C-alpha cells in the first residue's frame, strides 16, 4: 500500500462531512452580524480581526471581545473545523476552512433566495 504524505490528499480521500446537516446549520443562523461576517469570509481568504470588527460595526456595536465570542459561537454551532484562526504579531486572523467555503457559499445563495 502506498504511503500518502500530502495532507490535502488525505483530506480529499477520507474527509466526508455530512453536507446536508452542515448546510442546515449555516442556514439556521439568524443573527445579522454573524451572517454578515460569514458573507465577508466567503472568499476563502484570511481576514484580520480589525477588518472584521470594522465591517461588523455597520450592523451594531461590536468590539474585539464580542467578535471573538461570535467566532467561537459559530464554530460550536456549525462545526469545530468550520473556522480557522491564526495569530500573527498579536493580531488574530480568521477564515472559513477550505473544506467548507463551497458549502457556505451554497448555503448563502439559498439563504438569500428565501
C-alpha positions as CSV (number, residue, x, y, z in Angstrom):
1,X,0.0,0.0,0.0
2,X,1.4,3.4,-0.9
3,X,2.0,5.9,1.8
4,X,0.2,9.2,1.4
5,X,2.3,12.2,2.5
6,X,0.2,15.1,1.2
7,X,-2.3,16.2,3.9
8,X,-4.7,17.6,1.2
9,X,-4.8,14.2,-0.5
10,X,-5.6,12.5,2.8
11,X,-8.5,15.0,3.4
12,X,-9.7,14.5,-0.1
13,X,-9.9,10.7,0.3
14,X,-11.1,10.4,3.8
15,X,-12.9,13.6,4.8
16,X,-16.6,13.4,4.0
17,X,-18.7,15.7,6.3
18,X,-22.5,15.4,6.4
19,X,-23.2,18.3,4.0
20,X,-26.9,18.5,4.5
21,X,-26.6,18.8,8.2
22,X,-23.9,21.5,7.9
23,X,-25.9,23.3,5.3
24,X,-28.9,23.5,7.6
25,X,-26.8,24.7,10.5
26,X,-25.4,27.5,8.4
27,X,-28.8,28.5,7.1
28,X,-30.3,28.5,10.6
29,X,-28.1,31.3,11.8
30,X,-30.4,34.3,12.3
31,X,-28.1,36.9,13.8
32,X,-27.5,39.5,11.1
33,X,-23.9,40.2,12.3
34,X,-22.9,36.6,12.2
35,X,-24.4,36.2,8.7
36,X,-22.5,39.3,7.5
37,X,-19.3,38.0,9.0
38,X,-19.7,34.7,7.2
39,X,-20.5,36.6,4.0
40,X,-17.3,38.6,4.1
41,X,-15.3,35.5,4.6
42,X,-16.9,33.6,1.7
43,X,-13.9,34.5,-0.5
44,X,-11.8,31.9,1.4
45,X,-9.1,34.4,2.3
46,X,-7.6,35.4,5.7
47,X,-9.3,38.4,7.4
48,X,-7.8,40.3,10.3
49,X,-9.8,40.8,13.5
50,X,-9.7,44.6,12.9
51,X,-11.1,44.2,9.4
52,X,-14.0,42.1,10.7
53,X,-14.7,44.4,13.6
54,X,-14.8,47.4,11.2
55,X,-17.2,45.6,8.9
56,X,-19.4,44.3,11.7
57,X,-19.8,47.7,13.3
58,X,-22.0,48.7,10.4
59,X,-24.7,46.4,11.8
60,X,-24.4,47.2,15.5
61,X,-21.8,47.7,18.2
62,X,-19.1,45.1,18.2
63,X,-15.6,45.0,19.7
64,X,-12.8,42.5,19.6
65,X,-14.1,40.5,22.6
66,X,-17.6,40.3,21.0
67,X,-16.1,39.3,17.7
68,X,-14.1,36.5,19.3
69,X,-17.2,35.3,21.2
70,X,-19.2,35.3,18.0
71,X,-16.5,33.3,16.1
72,X,-16.4,30.8,18.9
73,X,-20.2,30.5,18.8
74,X,-20.1,30.0,15.1
75,X,-17.5,27.2,15.5
76,X,-19.7,25.5,18.1
77,X,-23.0,25.9,16.1
78,X,-21.7,24.8,12.7
79,X,-18.6,22.6,13.2
80,X,-15.4,22.9,15.1
81,X,-13.4,22.9,11.8
82,X,-15.6,25.5,10.1
83,X,-13.4,28.5,11.1
84,X,-9.7,28.6,11.3
85,X,-7.9,31.1,13.4
86,X,-4.2,32.1,13.4
87,X,-2.3,34.7,15.3
88,X,0.4,36.8,13.9
89,X,2.0,39.8,15.7
90,X,-0.8,39.6,18.3
91,X,-3.5,40.0,15.7
92,X,-5.9,37.2,15.1
93,X,-6.8,36.3,11.5
94,X,-9.9,34.2,10.6
95,X,-11.0,32.3,7.5
96,X,-13.5,29.7,6.6
97,X,-11.8,26.3,6.2
98,X,-11.2,25.3,2.6
99,X,-13.4,22.3,3.1
100,X,-16.4,24.5,3.9
101,X,-16.1,27.5,1.6
102,X,-18.2,26.0,-1.2
103,X,-20.8,24.7,1.3
104,X,-21.0,28.1,2.9
105,X,-21.4,29.8,-0.5
106,X,-24.2,27.3,-1.3
107,X,-25.9,28.0,2.0
108,X,-25.9,31.7,1.5
109,X,-27.0,31.5,-2.1
110,X,-30.1,29.5,-0.9
111,X,-30.4,31.7,2.2
112,X,-30.6,34.9,0.1
113,X,-33.2,33.5,-2.2
114,X,-35.7,32.5,0.6
